[in-house]
């Protein structure tokens, strides 16, 4: 309580500083006031070093809040305080959850925090020293001016001179001590600046580099901004103090005056610290990015990009007063073949606090574009140098001028190197360059990096590859997937730690006898996963990178019907396939695969529905789904059911005016000739029309039965027409009547009805009347047992009689 009581006795100027410390709800002043005896009796220094002690103190804090809450309940006028303390406790608990989710401070950060508190304390003490010094000087000045007045004897004058000399000596000593304190403060500020600029800011820049290529790094600047701001506020306050010392020195100086001799050097050192701090505090918070791009730093001419700068020193009175100007390739020497660009759009903007959620000083450019300069011959510049367009690096820089308290500082910040392309076909290569540079280089000025690009170690490369998947989905690559990739790149080895990959092997040379590079293969898979397979990838159901040999060895050890999902090794744009194992009664096993599904295939039907409805024709042409267990032993439906096509609450087709159709994936069971097929689930076709996929049918895919024109079947009048269950999935059935059978009125046929999971639950023998037509006719079957397969309410015609009832329109 003594500290808090003493604090309340300060002058109003310092009480205002106290008020500023308690702005916000992190730790309300009311809590500090009412719990001051308990707060001042705790060892907070130890709690800052020991998490367990801090946890105990936190629980004790909550208990003390409850005790104080109860005390207010006994007071008639404390209703509002009771309400506030209940809110305080809830806020503290929320803050605790947020702290638990954030990484712990490093030892260096804890050291910075301590120095910040020490710096603020010493600057606050400096005010008292200056006030005390000013009182001493006023006392000496008054006595010095009055000691020669008449009426004093020589003895009195000598005694007065002795007193004046003592006062001057004390004043001189006080001035020296004050200057020593200022030097100490400058030393602390200098040490803090080194920690902030050489360590924390460097670390943040590296984290930002890694975040640009997908790493899950924390690039929030709020903590750095707080530290920079506190340091700057203390230094600006010290600048005012030095100005005050200059005024005191102007009023009174003497031979050997330390103010006169040492203050200019301290002022110069202070100004240099402020200059260094401000110049370091101007950063690019968000690197240049275009919409729908692969990622930051890969820009395209004539396409708008956004970029944000930030000054890590909050100065509210400078809001909207500092202009930031953007430029490209400033001070870059002209090199033959090196393209030059102009920045179009509003390239000048004021630093302001409105565009930042945290109230920081930012300038966000959202509508800048790049335009290539024309070469001297009148045409556009071209890259005819040793580097390709996607290996050519450029720098976008920003400039601003800080002017305050007699200090004028030119600020400059630069982006990381950007790659500039002119069309989307170069995007893949451009992103490869961005990845390679930011994975290996920490010097943002190394624009000739690709002239002699260093190799990447497998640990570096594997980490970067995993980030690509993690940034697009919720799951990176696990150790087994990375080991499989390493084996593809370097062959089978005991350890891949010392393996290295060159830039050419990564992005230029053909990969495993294919006509595309390793990166092109990975990028195609990334696009496929993000567009069509994200749910399965996030669940960890896609093994992905596994060789055919490894695949067989894994599956043969599993139970019958076990399947796994892997990426194709021969498709540039990404493709996925699945393989399953059959075990026979003779003890032999067979691992079978389907032709990979590309993005064209998956754009027609979700991959989950392919797995759900996949069938292969086995003996007697009976379709069967051989996929039973997702590797290693998860029942297929247990793994995939939540991703199956949804129905409405009644389980009915919401489009009642359409006939619901489904295309089942049917395979002919031929040894070594398993081809891929796909189905369009819940394809809704209006009655009376036929909606075929047409060009969407990939080569090698068998559609059954909704394919191109199927020849009608010719039957005799007394022949039984048998429909296989695969035909139940197409609503149309046409029959060509033989010559001379124009009087035929009925056709007898047998068909099988399927339930929702395509299993046969009923066989129906029926007959159907047809319209009198000499050669070909289309007809409906209205048997109600068929309605679970697909139904529609449509007028039907039987022997000239119109019926309005659920019907089934079949096509042969």
C-alpha positions in Angstrom: 0.0 0.0 0.0 3.0 2.3 0.7 4.0 2.4 -2.9 0.5 3.1 -4.2 0.0 5.8 -1.5 3.3 7.5 -2.4 2.4 7.4 -6.1 -0.8 9.3 -5.4 1.3 12.1 -3.8 3.0 13.0 -7.1 2.5 16.2 -9.0 -0.3 16.3 -11.5 2.1 16.0 -14.5 3.3 12.6 -13.2 -0.2 11.5 -12.2 -1.1 11.9 -15.8 1.7 9.5 -16.7 0.3 7.1 -14.2 -3.1 7.4 -15.8 -1.6 6.5 -19.2 -0.1 3.3 -17.7 -3.6 2.1 -16.8 -5.3 2.9 -20.1 -7.2 -0.1 -21.4 -8.4 -3.2 -19.6 -5.3 -5.2 -19.3 -4.9 -4.3 -15.7 -7.5 -1.7 -14.4 -6.4 1.0 -12.0 -9.3 -0.1 -9.7 -7.7 -3.5 -9.2 -4.3 -1.8 -8.4 -6.0 0.4 -5.9 -8.1 -2.0 -4.0 -5.6 -4.9 -4.0 -2.5 -2.8 -3.5 -1.5 -4.4 -0.1 -1.6 -7.9 -1.7 0.0 -6.8 -4.9 3.0 -5.0 -3.2 3.7 -8.0 -1.0 4.2 -10.5 -3.9 7.5 -11.4 -5.6 6.7 -10.4 -9.2 10.3 -10.6 -10.2 10.4 -14.3 -9.5 7.1 -14.8 -11.2 8.5 -13.3 -14.4 11.2 -16.0 -14.4 9.2 -19.0 -13.2 6.0 -20.0 -14.9 4.8 -22.1 -12.0 5.1 -19.2 -9.6 3.3 -17.0 -12.1 0.5 -19.5 -12.3 0.1 -19.6 -8.5 0.0 -15.8 -8.4 -2.6 -15.7 -11.1 -4.9 -18.0 -9.1 -4.3 -15.9 -6.0 -5.2 -12.8 -7.9 -8.5 -14.3 -8.9 -9.2 -15.3 -5.3 -8.4 -11.8 -4.1 -10.8 -10.4 -6.7 -13.5 -12.7 -5.3 -12.8 -11.5 -1.8 -13.0 -7.9 -2.8 -16.2 -8.6 -4.7 -17.7 -10.0 -1.4 -16.6 -6.9 0.5 -18.4 -4.7 -2.0 -21.5 -6.8 -1.4 -21.6 -5.5 2.2 -21.5 -1.9 1.1 -24.7 -0.2 0.0 -23.1 2.1 -2.6 -20.8 -0.5 -4.2 -23.1 -2.0 -6.8 -21.1 -0.6 -9.7 -17.8 -1.7 -8.2 -19.2 -5.2 -7.7 -20.2 -5.3 -11.4 -16.7 -4.0 -12.5 -14.8 -6.5 -10.4 -16.8 -9.4 -11.9 -15.9 -8.1 -15.3 -12.3 -7.7 -14.3 -12.1 -11.4 -13.3 -13.6 -12.5 -16.6 -11.2 -10.4 -18.6 -8.2 -11.8 -16.7 -9.3 -15.3 -17.4 -9.7 -14.5 -21.1 -6.2 -12.9 -21.1 -4.8 -16.1 -19.5 -6.2 -18.2 -22.3 -4.6 -16.0 -24.9 -1.2 -16.1 -23.1 -1.3 -19.8 -23.0 -1.9 -19.9 -26.7 1.1 -17.6 -27.4 4.7 -18.8 -27.3 6.7 -18.0 -24.2 9.1 -15.0 -24.3 12.7 -15.9 -25.0 15.4 -14.9 -22.6 16.4 -12.1 -24.9 12.8 -10.7 -24.9 12.6 -10.9 -21.1 15.9 -8.9 -21.0 14.4 -6.3 -23.3 11.3 -6.0 -21.2 13.4 -5.5 -18.0 15.6 -2.8 -19.7 12.4 -1.1 -21.0 11.1 -0.8 -17.4 14.5 0.4 -16.2 14.7 3.0 -18.9 11.2 4.4 -18.2 12.0 4.5 -14.5 15.3 6.3 -14.9 13.8 8.9 -17.3 11.0 9.5 -14.8 13.6 10.0 -12.0 15.5 12.4 -14.3 12.6 14.8 -14.1 13.0 15.0 -10.3 16.7 15.5 -10.7 16.2 18.4 -13.1 13.6 20.0 -10.9 15.9 19.7 -7.9 18.8 21.1 -9.9 16.8 24.0 -11.0 15.9 24.8 -7.4 19.6 24.7 -6.5 20.5 27.0 -9.3 17.7 29.4 -8.4 19.0 29.5 -4.8 22.5 30.1 -5.9 21.5 32.7 -8.4 19.5 34.6 -5.8 22.2 34.6 -3.2 24.9 35.5 -5.7 22.9 38.6 -6.9 22.2 39.8 -3.3 25.6 39.2 -1.6 27.1 42.5 -2.7 24.3 44.6 -1.3 25.3 47.5 1.1 25.3 47.0 4.9 27.4 43.9 4.9 30.7 43.9 6.7 33.8 42.3 5.1 33.5 39.4 7.5 29.9 38.8 6.4 30.9 39.1 2.8 33.6 36.5 3.2 31.2 34.2 4.9 28.6 34.8 2.2 31.2 34.0 -0.5 32.1 30.8 1.3 28.4 29.9 1.3 28.1 30.8 -2.4 31.2 28.7 -3.1 29.7 25.7 -1.3 26.4 26.2 -3.2 28.3 26.4 -6.5 30.3 23.2 -5.6 27.0 21.4 -4.8 25.5 22.7 -8.0 28.5 21.6 -10.0 28.3 18.2 -8.4 24.6 17.9 -9.1 25.2 18.9 -12.7 27.9 16.2 -13.1 25.6 13.6 -11.5 22.8 14.6 -13.8 25.1 14.2 -16.8 26.2 10.8 -15.5 22.6 9.7 -15.2 21.9 10.9 -18.8 24.9 8.9 -20.0 23.5 5.8 -18.2 20.1 6.4 -19.8 21.7 6.7 -23.2 23.7 3.5 -22.6 20.5 1.6 -21.7 18.7 3.1 -24.8 21.7 2.2 -27.0 21.7 -1.4 -25.6 18.0 -1.7 -26.2 18.3 -0.4 -29.7 21.0 -3.0 -30.5 18.8 -5.7 -29.2 15.8 -4.4 -31.1 17.5 -3.8 -34.4 20.3 -6.4 -34.5 18.3 -9.2 -32.9 14.5 -8.8 -32.7 14.0 -7.0 -36.0 16.4 -9.3 -37.8 14.5 -12.2 -36.4 11.2 -10.7 -37.5 12.5 -10.1 -41.0 13.6 -13.7 -41.3 10.2 -14.9 -40.0 8.5 -12.7 -42.5 10.6 -14.2 -45.3 9.6 -17.7 -44.2 6.0 -16.7 -43.8 6.0 -15.4 -47.4 6.8 -19.0 -48.6 4.2 -20.6 -46.4 5.8 -21.1 -43.0 3.4 -20.8 -40.0 5.4 -17.9 -38.5 4.1 -15.2 -36.2 4.8 -11.9 -38.0 2.7 -9.7 -35.8 4.5 -6.4 -35.1 2.6 -5.2 -32.1 5.3 -6.2 -29.5 8.1 -4.7 -31.6 6.0 -1.5 -32.1 5.5 -1.3 -28.3 9.2 -1.6 -27.6 10.2 0.9 -30.4 7.6 3.3 -29.2 8.7 3.2 -25.5 12.3 3.6 -26.5 11.5 6.6 -28.7 9.3 8.2 -26.1 12.1 8.0 -23.5 14.6 9.4 -25.9 12.3 12.3 -27.0 11.7 13.0 -23.3 15.5 13.0 -22.7 15.8 15.4 -25.6 13.5 17.8 -23.8 15.6 17.4 -20.7 18.7 18.3 -22.6 16.9 21.3 -24.0 16.1 22.3 -20.4 19.8 21.9 -19.4 20.7 24.2 -22.3 18.3 26.8 -20.8 19.8 26.4 -17.4 23.3 26.7 -18.8 22.2 29.9 -20.5 21.0 31.4 -17.2 24.1 30.3 -15.2 27.4 29.1 -16.3 30.9 29.2 -14.9 34.4 28.1 -15.6 34.5 24.3 -15.9 30.8 24.1 -16.3 30.1 20.4 -17.2 26.8 21.4 -19.0 28.7 23.6 -21.3 31.5 21.0 -22.0 29.5 17.7 -22.1 26.0 18.6 -23.1 26.7 19.0 -26.9 28.2 15.6 -27.1 25.3 14.0 -25.3 22.9 15.9 -27.6 24.7 14.5 -30.7 24.7 11.0 -29.3 21.0 11.3 -28.5 20.1 12.6 -31.9 22.0 9.7 -33.5 20.2 7.1 -31.4 16.9 8.7 -32.4 17.9 8.7 -36.0 19.0 5.1 -36.0 15.8 4.0 -34.1 13.5 5.8 -36.5 15.2 4.6 -39.6 15.1 1.0 -38.3 11.5 1.4 -37.3 10.3 2.0 -40.8 9.4 -1.5 -42.3 7.4 -3.2 -45.0 4.7 -5.0 -42.9 3.0 -6.8 -45.8 5.0 -7.7 -48.9 3.7 -7.0 -52.4 0.9 -9.4 -53.4 -1.5 -9.7 -56.4 -5.0 -11.2 -56.3 -5.2 -14.9 -57.2 -1.4 -15.2 -57.2 0.7 -18.1 -56.0 1.8 -16.0 -53.1 3.6 -12.7 -52.2 6.5 -11.3 -54.2 5.4 -12.8 -57.6 4.0 -9.8 -59.4 2.6 -9.4 -62.9 2.6 -6.3 -65.2 -0.6 -4.4 -65.5 -2.1 -6.3 -62.6 -2.8 -4.3 -59.4 -0.8 -5.3 -56.3 -1.0 -4.3 -52.6 1.8 -3.6 -50.1 1.8 -2.0 -46.6 4.5 0.0 -44.8 4.6 0.7 -41.1 6.4 3.0 -38.7 7.0 1.1 -35.5 7.0 4.3 -33.4 3.5 5.5 -32.5 3.3 9.3 -32.7 -0.3 10.4 -32.7 0.5 14.0 -33.4 2.2 12.9 -36.6 -1.0 11.2 -37.9 -1.4 12.0 -41.7 1.6 14.3 -41.7 4.3 12.0 -43.1 4.1 11.2 -46.8 5.4 7.8 -48.0 6.4 7.5 -51.7 6.8 4.2 -53.5 9.5 3.6 -56.2 11.1 0.6 -58.0 14.7 -0.3 -58.5 16.0 2.9 -57.1 19.8 3.2 -57.3 20.0 0.0 -59.3 22.8 0.1 -61.9 21.7 -0.3 -65.5 22.6 -3.8 -66.7 22.2 -5.0 -70.2 19.0 -7.1 -70.5 17.7 -6.0 -67.1 14.2 -4.8 -67.5 13.0 -1.5 -66.1 9.5 -0.7 -64.8 7.4 2.2 -63.8 5.0 2.3 -60.9 1.5 3.4 -61.9 -1.3 4.5 -59.6 -1.2 6.6 -56.4 2.3 6.0 -55.3 2.3 8.5 -52.5 0.3 8.2 -49.3 0.4 9.5 -45.7 1.2 7.4 -42.7 -2.0 7.2 -40.7 -3.5 5.3 -37.8 -6.9 4.7 -39.4 -5.7 1.8 -41.6 -4.3 -0.2 -38.7 -6.3 -2.4 -36.3 -3.8 -1.8 -33.6 -3.6 2.0 -34.1 -0.2 1.9 -35.6 1.3 4.3 -38.2 0.8 2.6 -41.6 0.5 3.5 -45.2 -1.2 0.8 -47.3 -0.9 0.9 -51.1 -3.7 -1.1 -52.6 -3.9 -0.1 -56.3 -0.3 0.0 -57.6 0.6 -1.5 -61.0 3.8 -2.1 -62.8 4.4 -1.2 -66.5 7.5 -2.2 -68.3 9.5 0.6 -69.8 10.1 0.7 -73.5 13.6 0.1 -74.8 15.5 2.6 -76.8 14.4 1.1 -80.1 10.8 1.9 -79.3 9.6 -1.6 -78.3 9.3 -3.0 -74.8 12.4 -3.9 -73.0 13.4 -7.6 -73.2 15.5 -9.8 -71.0 18.4 -10.9 -73.2 20.8 -11.4 -70.3 22.1 -14.6 -68.7 19.1 -14.8 -66.4 15.5 -15.7 -67.4 12.6 -13.3 -66.7 11.6 -15.4 -63.6 15.2 -15.2 -62.2 15.4 -11.5 -62.5 14.9 -9.8 -59.1 13.6 -6.3 -58.4 13.2 -4.1 -55.3 10.3 -1.8 -54.5 11.3 0.9 -52.0 9.5 3.5 -49.9 10.7 6.9 -48.6 9.4 9.3 -46.0 10.7 12.3 -44.1 10.3 12.6 -40.3 10.5 16.1 -38.9 9.8 16.8 -35.2 11.5 18.5 -32.2 14.2 19.9 -34.4 15.1 16.4 -35.8 14.9 15.7 -39.5 15.3 12.0 -40.5 15.0 10.5 -44.0 13.3 7.1 -43.7 13.6 4.3 -46.2 12.2 0.8 -46.4 12.4 -1.9 -49.1 10.5 -5.0 -50.0 12.0 -8.4 -50.4 13.1 -9.0 -54.0 10.1 -9.5 -56.3 9.8 -11.4 -59.5 7.9 -9.7 -62.3 6.1 -11.6 -65.0 3.9 -10.6 -67.9 1.5 -13.6 -68.2 0.1 -16.4 -66.1 2.0 -19.1 -67.8 5.2 -17.8 -66.0 3.6 -17.9 -62.6 4.8 -21.4 -61.7 8.4 -20.5 -62.5 8.1 -17.2 -60.8 6.9 -18.8 -57.5 9.7 -21.3 -57.7 12.2 -18.4 -57.7 10.5 -16.8 -54.8 10.6 -20.0 -52.8 14.3 -20.7 -53.6 15.5 -17.2 -52.8 13.6 -16.9 -49.5 14.6 -20.4 -48.5 18.3 -19.8 -48.9 19.1 -16.0 -48.8 18.8 -13.6 -45.9 20.2 -10.6 -47.8 17.3 -8.7 -49.4 19.7 -6.7 -51.6 21.2 -9.8 -53.3 19.6 -9.2 -56.7 22.2 -11.3 -58.5 21.3 -14.3 -56.4 20.4 -16.5 -59.4 23.6 -15.8 -61.3 25.2 -18.4 -59.0 22.4 -19.8 -56.9 23.6 -22.0 -54.0 22.3 -25.5 -53.5 19.7 -26.4 -50.9 20.2 -29.1 -48.3 17.4 -31.7 -47.9 16.5 -30.4 -44.4 15.9 -26.9 -45.9 14.1 -28.2 -49.0 11.9 -30.7 -47.0 10.8 -28.0 -44.6 9.9 -25.6 -47.5 7.9 -28.3 -49.3 5.9 -29.1 -46.2 5.1 -25.4 -45.8 3.6 -25.4 -49.3 1.0 -27.9 -48.3 0.5 -26.4 -44.8 -0.2 -22.9 -46.2 -2.8 -24.2 -48.7 -4.5 -26.7 -46.3 -4.3 -27.6 -42.6 -1.8 -30.3 -43.0 1.9 -30.3 -44.0 4.0 -33.3 -45.1 4.8 -35.9 -42.5 8.1 -37.6 -42.1 7.2 -40.7 -44.1 6.0 -38.5 -47.0 9.1 -36.5 -46.9 11.2 -39.6 -46.8 9.4 -40.9 -49.9 10.1 -37.6 -51.7 13.8 -37.7 -50.7 14.0 -41.2 -52.1 12.6 -40.0 -55.5 15.1 -37.2 -55.6 18.3 -38.9 -54.3 17.6 -42.6 -54.4 17.5 -44.9 -51.4 19.9 -43.8 -48.7 20.4 -44.4 -45.0 20.2 -40.6 -44.3 19.3 -37.6 -46.4 20.7 -35.0 -44.1 23.7 -34.3 -46.3 21.9 -34.5 -49.6 21.8 -31.4 -51.7 19.7 -30.2 -54.6 20.6 -27.6 -57.2 18.3 -24.8 -58.5 18.4 -26.4 -61.9 17.3 -29.9 -60.6 14.6 -28.2 -58.6 12.9 -26.1 -61.3 14.5 -26.7 -64.7 15.7 -30.2 -65.4 13.3 -33.0 -66.2 12.3 -35.2 -63.3 12.4 -39.0 -63.5 12.3 -39.2 -67.3 9.3 -36.9 -67.5 9.1 -33.8 -69.6 8.6 -31.5 -66.6 10.6 -30.5 -63.5 10.3 -31.7 -59.9 8.7 -28.4 -58.9 6.2 -28.5 -61.7 5.1 -31.9 -60.5 4.8 -30.7 -56.9 3.0 -27.5 -57.9 0.5 -29.5 -60.0 -0.3 -31.7 -56.9 -0.7 -28.7 -54.7 -3.2 -27.2 -57.1 -5.1 -30.5 -57.3 -5.1 -30.9 -53.5 -6.3 -27.4 -52.9 -9.0 -27.5 -55.5 -10.4 -31.0 -55.1 -8.8 -33.0 -52.3 -8.4 -30.6 -49.3 -10.8 -32.5 -47.0 -9.2 -35.9 -47.6 -5.8 -34.3 -47.3 -6.6 -32.6 -44.0 -7.9 -35.9 -42.6 -4.6 -37.6 -43.5 -6.3 -40.1 -45.7 -4.1 -39.4 -48.7 -0.7 -41.2 -48.5 0.3 -39.2 -51.6 3.9 -39.9 -52.3 4.6 -43.6 -52.6 6.2 -45.6 -55.3 4.3 -48.5 -57.0 6.7 -51.0 -55.5 6.2 -49.6 -52.0 2.5 -49.5 -52.6 2.3 -53.2 -53.4 4.4 -54.2 -50.3 2.2 -52.1 -48.1 -1.1 -53.4 -49.5 -0.3 -57.1 -49.6 0.1 -57.2 -45.9 -3.4 -55.8 -45.4 -6.9 -57.4 -45.5 -8.9 -58.0 -48.6 -10.2 -54.8 -50.1 -7.7 -52.4 -48.5 -6.9 -49.4 -50.7 -4.7 -46.4 -50.5 -4.6 -43.1 -52.2 -1.5 -41.8 -54.0 -0.4 -39.1 -56.4 0.5 -39.9 -60.0 4.2 -39.7 -60.7 3.8 -39.0 -64.4 1.2 -36.2 -64.6 2.5 -32.6 -64.7 -0.8 -31.0 -63.7 -1.4 -33.3 -60.8 -3.4 -36.5 -60.6 -4.5 -39.0 -58.0 -5.2 -42.7 -58.1 -6.0 -45.5 -55.8 -4.9 -49.1 -55.6 -6.5 -52.0 -53.7 -5.5 -55.6 -52.8 -7.4 -58.7 -53.6 -6.7 -61.9 -51.8 -7.6 -65.2 -53.4 -8.5 -68.6 -51.9 -5.3 -70.1 -53.3 -3.3 -67.7 -51.0 -2.2 -65.4 -53.8 -2.7 -61.6 -53.7 -3.1 -59.1 -56.5 -2.7 -55.3 -56.2 -4.7 -53.4 -58.8 -4.7 -49.7 -59.7 -6.9 -47.4 -61.8 -5.8 -44.8 -64.3 -5.1 -41.5 -62.4 -7.8 -39.0 -62.1 -6.8 -35.5 -63.2 -8.4 -32.1 -62.4 -10.6 -32.5 -65.5 -12.0 -35.7 -64.0 -12.5 -34.3 -60.5 -14.2 -31.2 -61.8 -17.0 -33.6 -63.0 -17.4 -35.6 -59.8 -15.9 -35.3 -56.3 -13.2 -37.9 -55.6 -15.1 -39.1 -52.5 -18.1 -40.0 -54.8 -15.8 -41.9 -57.1 -14.5 -43.9 -54.1 -18.1 -44.4 -52.9 -19.6 -45.6 -56.1 -16.6 -47.3 -57.7 -17.6 -50.7 -59.2 -15.9 -53.4 -61.2 -17.7 -56.0 -63.2 -16.6 -59.4 -62.0 -18.0 -62.9 -62.8 -21.3 -62.9 -64.6 -21.0 -59.2 -65.1 -22.1 -58.4 -61.5 -20.8 -55.0 -60.4 -19.0 -54.9 -57.1 -17.1 -52.2 -55.2 -13.8 -53.7 -54.2 -12.8 -50.8 -52.0 -13.5 -51.9 -48.4 -10.9 -50.4 -46.1 -8.9 -47.2 -46.3 -5.2 -48.0 -45.5 -4.3 -49.3 -43.0 -7.7 -50.6 -41.7 -10.3 -47.9 -41.6 -13.7 -49.0 -43.0 -14.3 -46.9 -46.1 -17.7 -45.5 -45.1 -16.4 -44.7 -41.6 -13.7 -42.6 -43.1 -15.6 -40.9 -45.9 -19.2 -40.7 -44.9 -19.2 -37.1 -43.8 -18.0 -36.0 -47.2 -20.6 -38.0 -49.2 -23.1 -35.9 -51.2 -25.7 -34.5 -48.9 -29.4 -34.8 -49.1 -32.1 -32.6 -47.6 -33.9 -33.4 -44.4 -36.3 -35.8 -46.1 -33.6 -37.5 -48.0 -35.3 -36.5 -51.3 -34.1 -34.7 -54.3 -34.6 -31.0 -53.8 -35.2 -30.5 -57.5 -38.5 -32.2 -57.8 -39.1 -31.0 -61.3 -36.2 -33.1 -62.5 -35.4 -36.8 -62.5 -32.5 -37.6 -60.2 -29.9 -39.7 -62.0 -26.6 -41.1 -60.9 -23.8 -42.5 -63.0 -22.1 -45.6 -61.4 -18.5 -46.3 -62.1 -18.4 -49.7 -63.8 -15.1 -51.5 -64.7 -14.7 -54.5 -66.9 -12.8 -57.1 -64.9 -9.9 -57.9 -67.3 -6.5 -58.8 -65.9 -3.9 -56.0 -66.2 -6.5 -53.7 -67.9 -8.2 -51.7 -65.2 -9.1 -48.4 -66.5 -10.4 -45.4 -64.6 -14.0 -44.4 -64.8 -16.0 -41.7 -63.1 -19.6 -40.9 -62.3 -21.5 -37.7 -62.1 -23.5 -38.1 -58.9 -26.8 -36.4 -58.6 -26.9 -35.2 -62.2 -30.3 -33.7 -62.7 -31.7 -33.9 -66.2 -35.1 -32.4 -67.1 -37.7 -34.9 -68.4 -37.7 -35.0 -72.1 -34.1 -34.0 -72.6 -30.8 -35.9 -72.4 -27.9 -34.3 -70.7 -24.6 -36.0 -71.6 -21.2 -34.9 -70.3 -19.9 -34.7 -73.9 -16.4 -33.3 -74.1 -16.0 -33.6 -70.3 -15.5 -37.3 -70.7 -11.7 -37.9 -70.3 -10.0 -40.3 -72.6 -10.1 -43.9 -71.3 -13.1 -43.3 -69.1 -16.1 -45.6 -69.6 -19.5 -44.2 -68.9 -22.2 -46.7 -68.1 -24.8 -46.3 -69.3 -25.2 -42.5 -69.9 -22.7 -42.5 -72.8 -23.0 -41.4 -76.4 -25.6 -43.0 -78.6 -26.2 -46.6 -77.6 -27.7 -48.7 -80.4 -31.3 -49.8 -79.6 -31.9 -53.5 -78.9 -34.0 -55.4 -81.4 -36.3 -58.1 -79.8 -38.9 -60.5 -81.0 -42.4 -60.1 -79.8 -42.2 -63.2 -77.6 -38.6 -62.6 -76.3 -38.0 -61.6 -72.7 -36.2 -58.2 -72.6 -33.8 -58.3 -69.6 -32.4 -55.0 -68.3 -29.1 -55.1 -66.3 -29.1 -52.9 -63.2 -26.6 -50.6 -64.7 -29.3 -49.4 -67.1 -31.4 -48.2 -64.1 -29.1 -45.2 -63.8 -30.1 -43.6 -67.1 -33.7 -42.4 -67.3 -34.2 -43.2 -71.0 -35.0 -46.5 -72.6 -35.8 -46.9 -76.3 -36.8 -50.1 -78.1 -36.6 -50.6 -81.8 -39.4 -52.9 -83.0 -38.6 -55.4 -85.7 -40.2 -55.1 -89.1 -43.8 -56.4 -89.1 -44.3 -56.0 -85.4 -46.2 -52.8 -85.5 -49.2 -54.4 -83.7 -47.1 -55.2 -80.7 -48.7 -53.6 -77.6 -46.7 -54.9 -74.7 -43.1 -55.8 -73.9 -42.4 -58.1 -71.0 -39.2 -57.3 -69.1 -37.4 -58.0 -65.9 -35.5 -55.3 -64.0 -33.8 -55.0 -60.6 -34.5 -52.1 -58.2 -31.6 -50.5 -56.3 -31.6 -48.7 -52.9 -29.5 -45.7 -52.0 -26.3 -47.7 -51.6 -26.8 -49.4 -55.0 -27.5 -52.8 -53.6 -30.3 -54.9 -55.2 -33.3 -55.1 -52.9 -36.0 -56.2 -55.4 -36.4 -57.8 -58.8 -39.5 -56.7 -60.7 -41.1 -58.5 -63.6 -43.3 -56.1 -65.5 -44.8 -55.2 -68.8 -45.2 -51.9 -70.4 -47.5 -50.6 -73.0 -45.9 -48.6 -75.8 -47.2 -46.3 -78.4 -47.9 -47.7 -81.8 -44.8 -46.9 -83.8 -43.4 -48.8 -86.7 -39.8 -48.8 -85.6 -38.7 -47.0 -82.5 -40.5 -45.9 -79.4 -39.7 -44.5 -75.9 -41.8 -45.6 -72.9 -42.2 -45.2 -69.2 -42.3 -47.8 -66.5 -44.6 -46.7 -63.7 -44.1 -49.6 -61.2 -44.1 -48.0 -57.7 -41.3 -50.3 -56.5 -38.9 -48.4 -58.7 -39.5 -45.1 -57.1 -36.7 -45.4 -54.5 -34.2 -45.5 -57.4 -35.3 -42.2 -58.9 -38.7 -40.6 -59.2 -40.4 -37.6 -60.8 -43.9 -36.5 -61.1 -44.6 -36.2 -64.8 -47.5 -36.9 -67.1 -47.2 -40.3 -68.7 -49.0 -41.8 -71.6 -50.1 -45.5 -71.8 -52.4 -46.6 -74.6 -53.6 -43.0 -75.0 -54.5 -42.6 -71.3 -52.8 -39.8 -69.4 -51.6 -40.4 -65.8 -50.1 -38.0 -63.4 -48.0 -40.2 -61.1 -44.4 -41.0 -60.1 -42.8 -42.7 -63.1 -39.5 -44.1 -64.3 -38.2 -43.3 -67.7 -35.7 -45.8 -68.9 -33.3 -45.8 -71.8 -31.7 -48.8 -73.5 
